[in-house]
Amino acid sequence: KAIRRQRQMCIRDRYGGAGMGVGLGLVFSQGATTGGTDIIGKLLKLKFPWLPIGKLVMIPDMVVVILAAVVFGTVNAALYGLIQMYLLSKVMDMILYGWDTSRVAYIITDRWEETVQGLLDMNRGVTLLQGKGAYTGAEKQVLLVAFRQREIVPIKRMLREIDPKAFFIEINTFHFQRKEVRRWLYSVSKRPEITRSCPTTICGICRCR
């Protein structure tokens, strides 16, 4: 009976967390709150605008659950609650930011021309930024490229073949300010372009020269 009860609690937590995530995602998509601890998450969003709202909403709830576990000694219930909040956070972010998380990468390589050509062959727009080493003072070309999550493996494989010593920084991206960026990210570009020192620093979008 104890095992069956634990299974039932685990199932309830999973479906409950997913359902609450959908509900909170719809509420926040309309600019509203439920009037509970999610208000704290929305205030934290003003302080940390680069973090997804789902993670920020999870912070005050985690504090409440941990304090309750310490005071009442309900460790098992707290563990189930943490699982539920994690699912709530993930589903909420999916509702608000979409199912396919985009990535942005900065690439520093001495063989940047070959790397740019390889990215263009993969139908990825590239922005060239001027970089300078703080210690050596050497001038470097920094490549900025945006892509979908499932494209990370072929991009890394291509970069490894061209320059195994290349410096690669990958960043998760949930939102772009300009609407046309998402159209370029989620559709194949017919004319990928290279821009130099683009002030918008958004790959393949700006038409400036």
N, C-alpha and C positions, 0 to 999 in steps of 0.2 A: 504493500500500500504506500509506503514511504517513497519508493522509486516512482510509482505511478503518479503520486502527488507532485514530485519534483518535475517530472516530464510535463505535466499539465501546467505547472507554473512557468516552465521554460517556454512552452508554446504560447501561453497567454502574454508573456513578456514580449515575445517576438512580434506577434500580431498587434499587441497593444502599442508597442513602440512605433511600428510602421504606420498604424492608423493615426496615432497622435502626430507623427511627422507630417503626414499628408494634410491633416487639419491645420497644424501650425503654419505649414508652408503656404496654404491657401490664405490664411489670415494675414500673414506678413506680406504676401504678394499684393494685398490691397492696402498696405500701409497701416494696418491696425495691429492691436495686440489683444491677448485674452484678459489682460488686467492682472496677471499673476507674476511669477518670477521672470517671465519672458520680457517684462519691461526692463529689467536689469540688463538682459542681453541686448536689447535695443539701445540702451544707453551706452553699453560697452562698444557697440558698433560705431558710435560717434567718436570714441576715443581710439579705436582700432579698426578703421574702415577697410583695411586690407584682409581682415580675417572673415571667413564665412559666418553668417549669422547663426547657423546651426551649432557650431562649436561654442559660440558666445552664449547662446541660450543654455547650453549644457553645463556651463560653469556654475551658476548659482544653484541649479538643481543638484549637481554633484556635491556641493557644499552641504546642502540640506540633508541629503541621503547619508553622507559620511557622519555628520553630527548626530543624526538619529541612530545610526549604528553604534556610535560611541556611547550615547546616553542610554539607549534601551538594550544594547547588546544583541541586536538583530543583524548579525553578520550575513547570514544567508540571504535574507530579504534585501540587504543593501547590495549584495553582488547581483542579484536579479534586477534590482533597480538600475544599477550602472549599465547592465546590458541593454535594458529598455531605453535608457537615455542615449546610449550610443547609436542604436538603431533610429531613434527619433531624430538625432542630429543628422545622420547620413541621409535619411529620406527627406527631411526638410530641405537640406541643401540641394538635393536632386530636383525637388519641386521648384525651388527658387532659381537655381542656376543652370538647370538642364542635366541630362543624363550623361553626356559625353564631356568630361572635364578636358579643357584645353591645356596646352603646355606652352611655355615660352622658354627658349634656351639662348644663352650667351655662349658663343664659341670664339676662342682665341687660338689661332693657329698661324704658323708661318706659311703654310700652303693654303692661304685663304681663297685664292682664285679658283683652285681646283675644288675646294669645298663649296664655294658659291655655285659653281657649275653643277656639282652633284646635287645640291638642294634644288636648283632650278629644274634639273631633270626629273626630280620627284614632285614637280608642280608645287613647290613651296616658295613663297615670296621671301626675300631677304632684305634686311636693312643693314648698311655698313656704317659703323660708328668709329670715330677716331679715338684710339686709346693710347695711353702712355704709361709705361712702367714707372712706379714711384721710386723704386730702388735703382734700376738700370737707366731709366730715362729713355728707353728704347720705344720708338713709335710702333704701334700695333694696330691692325685692323680688327675690330670686334664685330662679329656677325650676330645679328639679332634675328631670330626666326620663330614664328608661331606655328603650331601644328596640333593635330589631334592626338589624344593619348595613345591610340593604337599605332601611331606612326613613329613612336620613340625608338622601337627596336631597329627598323631599317635605317633610321637616321644615325644611330650610334654605330651600326655596322658599317655604314658608308664612311663615317668619320674615322673609324678605326683603321679602315683600309687605306685611307688617304694619308692620315697623320696620327699614328698611335700616341704621340706626345701632346696632342691638342688638349687645351683646357676647356672643359665643358661644364656649364652650370645650367641646371634644369629647375624651372619654377612652375608650380601649379597655378593655373589661371582660371577664375570662375566668371569674370565679367570684364568686358571692354566698354569704354565709354561711347565710342562711335559705332553706330549701327552697321555701317558698311564693313567693319572689321569682321563681324560674325559671318557675313555673307562670304567673305574671302576664306575664312577658316573652314566653313562647312561646305564649300563647293570648290571644284577644281578651277583654278585661275587659267584663263586663256592666254593672258599676257603677264606673267610674273615679271616684276621690274625690280631693279636694284636702285636704292636711293642712298645718297651719301650724307651723313650727319643730319638725318632727318629730325627736325625738332619734335615731331610727334612720337618718335621711336616706336612706331608700329609697323610690323613687317609687311612690306609689299602693298601698303595702302596709299601712302602719300605719293602724289604725282610730282613732287618738287624735284629739282635737279641740283 
